[in-house]
């Protein structure tokens, strides 16, 4: 499974952020754009792989 990562520029309403969370994504503020807009990194939450025991 490939890791998903995307960047969103602009204000994100809380309702939209909640939809991302419900679909298994995280939003993390990473800085400001040239036009003073917030920049967020969006990542799909990956489930930890079970540790194989021998």
FISE-548907 format. One record per atom (N, C-alpha, C): residue in one letter; residue number from 1; x, y, z; atom name. Coordinates in steps of 0.2 Angstrom, whole numbers, m for minus. Atoms other than C-alpha are relative to their C-alpha. Example, Ala and Ser with C-alpha at 12.3 -4.5 7.8 and 13.67 -1.06 7.14 Angstrom:
<nodes>
[A 1 [4 m6 0] N]
[A 1 [62 m22 39] CA]
[A 1 [4 6 0] C]
[S 2 [m4 m6 m1] N]
[S 2 [68 m5 36] CA]
[S 2 [m4 5 3] C]
</nodes>
This chain:
<nodes>
[X 1 [4 m6 0] N]
[X 1 [0 0 0] CA]
[X 1 [4 6 0] C]
[X 2 [m4 m6 0] N]
[X 2 [7 17 m5] CA]
[X 2 [m2 5 5] C]
[X 3 [1 m5 m4] N]
[X 3 [8 31 7] CA]
[X 3 [m3 6 m4] C]
[X 4 [3 m6 4] N]
[X 4 [m4 45 2] CA]
[X 4 [2 6 4] C]
[X 5 [m2 m6 m3] N]
[X 5 [2 63 6] CA]
[X 5 [m2 5 m5] C]
[X 6 [2 m6 4] N]
[X 6 [m5 79 m1] CA]
[X 6 [0 6 4] C]
[X 7 [0 m7 m3] N]
[X 7 [m4 98 3] CA]
[X 7 [m6 4 m2] C]
[X 8 [6 m4 1] N]
[X 8 [m19 109 5] CA]
[X 8 [2 7 2] C]
[X 9 [m1 m7 m2] N]
[X 9 [m17 128 4] CA]
[X 9 [m6 4 1] C]
[X 10 [6 m4 m1] N]
[X 10 [m30 139 11] CA]
[X 10 [m3 m2 7] C]
[X 11 [3 1 m6] N]
[X 11 [m42 140 26] CA]
[X 11 [m4 m7 m1] C]
[X 12 [4 6 0] N]
[X 12 [m50 123 30] CA]
[X 12 [m5 0 5] C]
[X 13 [5 m1 m5] N]
[X 13 [m67 124 39] CA]
[X 13 [0 m7 4] C]
[X 14 [m1 6 m5] N]
[X 14 [m68 112 54] CA]
[X 14 [m5 m6 m3] C]
[X 15 [5 5 3] N]
[X 15 [m83 103 45] CA]
[X 15 [4 m4 m5] C]
[X 16 [m4 4 5] N]
[X 16 [m71 98 31] CA]
[X 16 [5 m4 3] C]
[X 17 [m5 3 m3] N]
[X 17 [m57 94 42] CA]
[X 17 [m3 m7 4] C]
[X 18 [3 6 m3] N]
[X 18 [m69 82 51] CA]
[X 18 [m2 m6 m5] C]
[X 19 [1 4 5] N]
[X 19 [m74 74 35] CA]
[X 19 [7 m4 m2] C]
[X 20 [m7 3 2] N]
[X 20 [m55 70 31] CA]
[X 20 [1 m5 6] C]
[X 21 [m2 5 m6] N]
[X 21 [m53 62 49] CA]
[X 21 [m5 m6 0] C]
[X 22 [5 6 1] N]
[X 22 [m69 51 46] CA]
[X 22 [2 m4 m5] C]
[X 23 [m2 4 6] N]
[X 23 [m61 45 30] CA]
[X 23 [7 m3 1] C]
[X 24 [m6 3 m2] N]
[X 24 [m45 40 39] CA]
[X 24 [6 4 m2] C]
[X 25 [m6 m4 2] N]
[X 25 [m34 55 35] CA]
[X 25 [2 5 6] C]
[X 26 [m2 m5 m5] N]
[X 26 [m24 67 46] CA]
[X 26 [1 7 m3] C]
[X 27 [m2 m7 2] N]
[X 27 [m22 86 44] CA]
[X 27 [5 3 5] C]
[X 28 [m6 m3 m4] N]
[X 28 [m6 94 50] CA]
[X 28 [2 7 m3] C]
[X 29 [m3 m7 2] N]
[X 29 [m2 113 49] CA]
[X 29 [7 0 m1] C]
[X 30 [m7 0 2] N]
[X 30 [15 115 41] CA]
[X 30 [3 7 m1] C]
[X 31 [m2 m6 1] N]
[X 31 [16 133 38] CA]
[X 31 [m4 5 m4] C]
[X 32 [4 m5 4] N]
[X 32 [11 148 28] CA]
[X 32 [2 1 m7] C]
[X 33 [m2 m1 7] N]
[X 33 [10 151 9] CA]
[X 33 [3 8 m1] C]
[X 34 [m2 m7 1] N]
[X 34 [17 167 1] CA]
[X 34 [m6 5 1] C]
[X 35 [5 m5 m1] N]
[X 35 [0 175 2] CA]
[X 35 [m4 m1 7] C]
[X 36 [2 0 m7] N]
[X 36 [m2 172 21] CA]
[X 36 [m6 m5 0] C]
[X 37 [5 5 m1] N]
[X 37 [m13 157 18] CA]
[X 37 [3 m6 4] C]
[X 38 [m3 5 m4] N]
[X 38 [m11 142 30] CA]
[X 38 [1 m6 m5] C]
[X 39 [m1 6 4] N]
[X 39 [m4 126 22] CA]
[X 39 [0 m6 5] C]
[X 40 [1 6 m4] N]
[X 40 [m9 109 29] CA]
[X 40 [3 m6 m4] C]
[X 41 [m2 6 3] N]
[X 41 [m1 92 25] CA]
[X 41 [m6 m5 2] C]
[X 42 [6 5 0] N]
[X 42 [m15 78 22] CA]
[X 42 [4 m7 m1] C]
[X 43 [m3 7 0] N]
[X 43 [m9 60 26] CA]
[X 43 [m6 m5 1] C]
[X 44 [4 6 m1] N]
[X 44 [m19 44 25] CA]
[X 44 [3 m4 6] C]
[X 45 [m2 3 m6] N]
[X 45 [m18 36 42] CA]
[X 45 [1 m8 m2] C]
[X 46 [m1 7 1] N]
[X 46 [m10 19 40] CA]
[X 46 [0 m4 6] C]
[X 47 [1 4 m5] N]
[X 47 [m14 5 51] CA]
[X 47 [7 m4 2] C]
[X 48 [m6 3 m1] N]
[X 48 [1 m2 60] CA]
[X 48 [0 m8 m1] C]
[X 49 [m1 7 2] N]
[X 49 [7 m19 54] CA]
[X 49 [1 m4 6] C]
[X 50 [m1 4 m5] N]
[X 50 [5 m33 66] CA]
[X 50 [8 m3 0] C]
[X 51 [m6 2 0] N]
[X 51 [22 m39 72] CA]
[X 51 [0 m8 0] C]
[X 52 [0 8 1] N]
[X 52 [26 m57 66] CA]
[X 52 [4 m3 6] C]
[X 53 [m4 3 m6] N]
[X 53 [31 m68 81] CA]
[X 53 [1 m7 m3] C]
[X 54 [m3 6 2] N]
[X 54 [41 m84 78] CA]
[X 54 [m1 m5 6] C]
</nodes>
